[in-house]
Amino acid sequence: MESVYVETSVISYLTSCPSRDLVAAAHQQVTLDWWERKRHGFELFISELVLDEVRAGDPDAARRRLALVDELGRIAISPEVVRFARRLVEKLAIPRAAEVDAFHVAVATVNGMDYLLTWNCRHIASARVARLVRAEATAVGYEAPIICTPEELLGEDYV
């Protein structure tokens, strides 16, 4: 079974109140569709980083997010993850405030995930980032995961 590292933005879309913004509402619906229709076809994982992020903020929202991730597998932040994340921060010129995004990518890469599922299209799910992650992963002997949104992982049968 293929593996998916579920980044925090996916959990947030699943548990947040319906948005009035059309794009955000569409992302929420696509995420819910993927979660209900496709997630059982994958092994799902999160890291302590995701747990830290879902615990933050409004206590009621945090409880909803924590309940959702309770059943997902856990990946530790190893020294290899830290080394690769630092390499990504340097090579991608990721701003200090967004360094956790490099750590999400590093966790998925170092642990051999098939996919990294995210809605963070600024620092994670972008063509530029994917190209650089692939190059850096190959340079140090890893295979980069496919970085994608829930919409991309729904497959061809989704309309």
VOPAGU-2260 file (C-alpha; in pm, 1 decimal, decimal comma):
REM VOPAGU-2260
SITE   aa  ch    i         X         Y         Z
SITE  MET   A    0       0,0       0,0       0,0
SITE  GLU   A    1     131,4     345,8     -86,4
SITE  SER   A    2     220,8     585,9     193,6
SITE  VAL   A    3     108,1     946,3     241,2
SITE  TYR   A    4     252,7    1207,2     475,1
SITE  VAL   A    5     -42,1    1431,4     560,7
SITE  GLU   A    6      72,1    1790,4     617,1
SITE  THR   A    7    -117,8    2015,6     856,9
SITE  SER   A    8    -301,1    2223,1     595,5
SITE  VAL   A    9    -498,1    1912,8     490,4
SITE  ILE   A   10    -609,5    1851,0     848,7
SITE  SER   A   11    -706,7    2215,9     882,1
SITE  TYR   A   12    -922,8    2205,8     569,3
SITE  LEU   A   13   -1094,6    1890,8     695,0
SITE  THR   A   14   -1188,0    2034,7    1031,7
SITE  SER   A   15   -1246,2    2404,4     973,5
SITE  CYS   A   16   -1587,4    2567,4     941,3
SITE  PRO   A   17   -1706,0    2604,5     582,0
SITE  SER   A   18   -1537,5    2901,4     422,9
SITE  ARG   A   19   -1718,4    3183,7     245,5
SITE  ASP   A   20   -1417,1    3225,2      16,9
SITE  LEU   A   21   -1489,9    3026,0    -299,6
SITE  VAL   A   22   -1138,3    2890,3    -345,0
SITE  ALA   A   23   -1102,7    2786,9      19,0
SITE  ALA   A   24   -1450,3    2630,0      13,5
SITE  ALA   A   25   -1355,3    2431,0    -297,1
SITE  HIS   A   26   -1034,5    2312,3    -130,1
SITE  GLN   A   27   -1234,8    2209,7     175,8
SITE  GLN   A   28   -1479,0    2008,7     -35,8
SITE  VAL   A   29   -1206,4    1839,7    -240,0
SITE  THR   A   30   -1019,7    1753,7      80,4
SITE  LEU   A   31   -1332,8    1604,6     235,8
SITE  ASP   A   32   -1400,3    1405,2     -81,9
SITE  TRP   A   33   -1045,1    1266,7     -78,5
SITE  TRP   A   34   -1068,3    1185,1     291,8
SITE  GLU   A   35   -1399,9    1003,6     256,9
SITE  ARG   A   36   -1337,5     829,1     -76,9
SITE  LYS   A   37    -964,8     763,0    -110,5
SITE  ARG   A   38    -776,3     774,9     218,9
SITE  HIS   A   39    -842,8     407,9     297,9
SITE  GLY   A   40    -634,6     312,4      -4,8
SITE  PHE   A   41    -320,4     456,5     156,1
SITE  GLU   A   42    -117,4     429,4     474,2
SITE  LEU   A   43    -136,9     774,5     632,6
SITE  PHE   A   44     133,1     930,4     848,2
SITE  ILE   A   45     200,0    1251,9    1036,2
SITE  SER   A   46     493,9    1375,5    1241,9
SITE  GLU   A   47     531,1    1549,4    1575,7
SITE  LEU   A   48     542,2    1872,0    1373,3
SITE  VAL   A   49     186,9    1812,5    1254,5
SITE  LEU   A   50      78,8    1729,6    1609,2
SITE  ASP   A   51     230,5    2053,1    1738,1
SITE  GLU   A   52      53,9    2253,2    1468,7
SITE  VAL   A   53    -287,4    2088,8    1516,7
SITE  ARG   A   54    -267,0    2141,9    1893,2
SITE  ALA   A   55    -224,4    2517,7    1846,2
SITE  GLY   A   56    -496,3    2779,0    1831,7
SITE  ASP   A   57    -858,5    2762,3    1935,5
SITE  PRO   A   58    -908,9    2476,0    2187,2
SITE  ASP   A   59   -1228,9    2347,4    2021,2
SITE  ALA   A   60   -1070,4    2347,8    1676,3
SITE  ALA   A   61    -758,2    2181,1    1817,6
SITE  ARG   A   62    -971,2    1902,2    1966,8
SITE  ARG   A   63   -1135,7    1839,3    1628,5
SITE  ARG   A   64    -797,9    1829,9    1456,0
SITE  LEU   A   65    -644,8    1601,0    1719,9
SITE  ALA   A   66    -936,6    1358,1    1697,5
SITE  LEU   A   67    -888,1    1338,1    1322,2
SITE  VAL   A   68    -516,9    1255,6    1339,2
SITE  ASP   A   69    -546,5    1011,5    1627,6
SITE  GLU   A   70    -563,1     711,9    1394,6
SITE  LEU   A   71    -270,3     813,0    1173,8
SITE  GLY   A   72      78,0     663,5    1193,0
SITE  ARG   A   73     356,3     869,1    1353,3
SITE  ILE   A   74     701,0     949,7    1217,9
SITE  ALA   A   75     978,4    1072,2    1447,3
SITE  ILE   A   76    1201,8    1369,7    1371,0
SITE  SER   A   77    1536,6    1194,8    1333,5
SITE  PRO   A   78    1879,7    1358,1    1300,6
SITE  GLU   A   79    1866,7    1269,4     928,7
SITE  VAL   A   80    1540,6    1464,0     894,5
SITE  VAL   A   81    1697,6    1765,8    1066,7
SITE  ARG   A   82    2004,3    1754,6     837,5
SITE  PHE   A   83    1795,9    1725,6     521,8
SITE  ALA   A   84    1554,2    1999,6     635,1
SITE  ARG   A   85    1844,1    2237,6     696,0
SITE  ARG   A   86    1978,8    2159,1     350,9
SITE  LEU   A   87    1637,0    2238,1     201,5
SITE  VAL   A   88    1606,0    2563,8     394,4
SITE  GLU   A   89    1940,7    2673,6     253,0
SITE  LYS   A   90    1884,4    2557,6    -105,8
SITE  LEU   A   91    1523,0    2678,0    -130,6
SITE  ALA   A   92    1589,3    3004,0      54,1
SITE  ILE   A   93    1288,0    2936,8     275,8
SITE  PRO   A   94    1210,8    3226,1     510,9
SITE  ARG   A   95    1279,3    3159,5     876,9
SITE  ALA   A   96     907,2    3180,6     959,9
SITE  ALA   A   97     836,5    2897,1     714,6
SITE  GLU   A   98    1120,9    2659,5     808,0
SITE  VAL   A   99     868,9    2406,7     940,2
SITE  ASP   A  100     760,9    2357,0     577,9
SITE  ALA   A  101    1109,0    2229,8     492,6
SITE  PHE   A  102    1083,5    1993,5     788,8
SITE  HIS   A  103     754,6    1850,6     656,4
SITE  VAL   A  104     923,0    1785,7     322,1
SITE  ALA   A  105    1226,2    1635,2     494,4
SITE  VAL   A  106    1015,8    1402,1     710,9
SITE  ALA   A  107     833,9    1269,6     404,8
SITE  THR   A  108    1153,4    1235,1     200,2
SITE  VAL   A  109    1382,6    1076,9     458,4
SITE  ASN   A  110    1111,2     829,8     560,8
SITE  GLY   A  111    1040,7     717,3     205,8
SITE  MET   A  112     682,7     838,3     176,3
SITE  ASP   A  113     527,3     793,9    -165,1
SITE  TYR   A  114     329,8    1118,3    -135,9
SITE  LEU   A  115     332,1    1440,1      63,7
SITE  LEU   A  116     -25,5    1570,1      75,5
SITE  THR   A  117     -61,7    1944,1     131,2
SITE  TRP   A  118    -249,2    2260,6      41,7
SITE  ASN   A  119      59,3    2473,0     115,2
SITE  CYS   A  120     126,6    2578,6    -241,9
SITE  ARG   A  121     370,4    2852,0    -148,6
SITE  HIS   A  122     650,8    2660,0      22,7
SITE  ILE   A  123     566,7    2293,6     -42,0
SITE  ALA   A  124     338,6    2211,2    -338,4
SITE  SER   A  125     496,8    2416,6    -612,3
SITE  ALA   A  126     679,1    2310,9    -926,6
SITE  ARG   A  127     992,9    2500,3    -822,3
SITE  VAL   A  128    1001,8    2337,7    -478,4
SITE  ALA   A  129     933,4    1990,2    -620,4
SITE  ARG   A  130    1218,9    2022,4    -870,0
SITE  LEU   A  131    1465,1    2139,4    -605,9
SITE  VAL   A  132    1352,3    1878,4    -352,2
SITE  ARG   A  133    1399,4    1605,3    -611,9
SITE  ALA   A  134    1749,9    1729,6    -692,8
SITE  GLU   A  135    1854,3    1762,7    -328,5
SITE  ALA   A  136    1703,9    1426,1    -233,9
SITE  THR   A  137    1885,6    1253,2    -518,6
SITE  ALA   A  138    2212,8    1424,4    -422,9
SITE  VAL   A  139    2203,5    1266,4     -76,4
SITE  GLY   A  140    2056,9     927,7    -173,1
SITE  TYR   A  141    1684,8     974,2    -106,5
SITE  GLU   A  142    1388,0     951,5    -338,1
SITE  ALA   A  143    1160,9    1253,1    -309,9
SITE  PRO   A  144     790,3    1192,4    -253,8
SITE  ILE   A  145     533,3    1316,0    -500,7
SITE  ILE   A  146     421,5    1646,7    -353,2
SITE  CYS   A  147      53,9    1701,3    -430,8
SITE  THR   A  148    -279,9    1838,1    -320,3
SITE  PRO   A  149    -579,5    1619,7    -231,1
SITE  GLU   A  150    -729,5    1714,0    -567,9
SITE  GLU   A  151    -433,3    1561,5    -749,8
SITE  LEU   A  152    -448,8    1244,5    -540,6
SITE  LEU   A  153    -822,6    1193,8    -597,2
SITE  GLY   A  154    -747,3    1047,6    -936,0
SITE  GLU   A  155    -906,4    1052,8   -1276,6
SITE  ASP   A  156   -1244,9     926,2   -1160,7
SITE  TYR   A  157   -1314,9    1241,1    -959,8
SITE  VAL   A  158   -1553,7    1490,9   -1109,6
